[in-house]
Every structure is written in C-alpha cells, then in structure tokens.
Amino acid sequence: MKIKYELYEEAGIQEYWAVVPYEQFVHQFVLNQKGKYELKGIFVEGIIQPHLFPDLSIEVEKIFEE
C-alpha cells in the first residue's frame, strides 16, 4: 500500500482509495495544491463521495457485500 501510495502521488493521481477488505474500511486520499495526498476520511460505514465525482455516492457496506 505504501509503494502504491507513493507512486500514485508522484504521478499526480488526483484521488486514491485504499480498500482494506479484511478489516472492511476505506481510506480516501485527495491530492492537495502542493502535490501531496491528504487523508479525507476513513470509512467503515455510511456514504463515500468521490472528490472527482461529487454527484456519485457509494455505500461502504455495498463495497464489502459478498
């Protein structure tokens, strides 16, 4: 996860979600003006709204449904 985070940040990927299925949570990182990721939230339930697509809503529980 650390290597991917660093590579995505260096490449300027605007938004990065790290999904941890065995613990069922999602980290949402957004690139700031200085080109560094900021943690926007750690989600274990509820709704995540992508920074790049603010009209899109994703239920965390649906990500981990079997």
N, C-alpha and C positions, 0 to 999 in steps of 0.2 A: 504494500500500500504506500509506503514511504517513497519508493522509487517512482511509482506511477504518479504520485502527487507532485514530485519534483519535476518530472518530465513534462507533465501537463502544464504546470505553472510556467516553466521555461518556454514552452511552445505557445503560451498565451491563450490556452483554452479558457474561455470565459467562465465556465461553470463546471464543477466536478462534484459528483456524488459518490461517496464511498458507502456501499451497501454491505453490511455485515450480517449475513444470513443466520449464522449460528447463535448470534445474540439478538437478532431482529431489531437492528436500528440502522439509521441512515444519517451520515454526515453530509451536510450541504456546504460546499465551499464556493465562493464567488471571487473572481479576480478584482482587486481594487485598482485605483488610479496609478499606483506605484508598481503594478505588475506582480503583486503578491496576493496569495489567497487569504481570504478572511473566512472564518467559520461563521456561517449564517444560522446554523442550527443543528441540533442533534435530535432526530425524530424517532420516537418509539411508537407513537400513535398519532392519530389526527391527520391533518392535511398538509402536504408539502406543495408549495407553488414555486416552480422553476423561475429563477431570476430572468432568464431569457424569454420565457413564455408566461407572463403573469396571468393570462386568462386560463391557463391549464392548472387543474388541481388534481393531485394524486393522493389517494388514501394510503397511508403507510401500511395498514392492515392488509390491503389488497396485494402489496408487493410480496408479502410473505405467505399468502394463501397457498395451500397445496392443491 
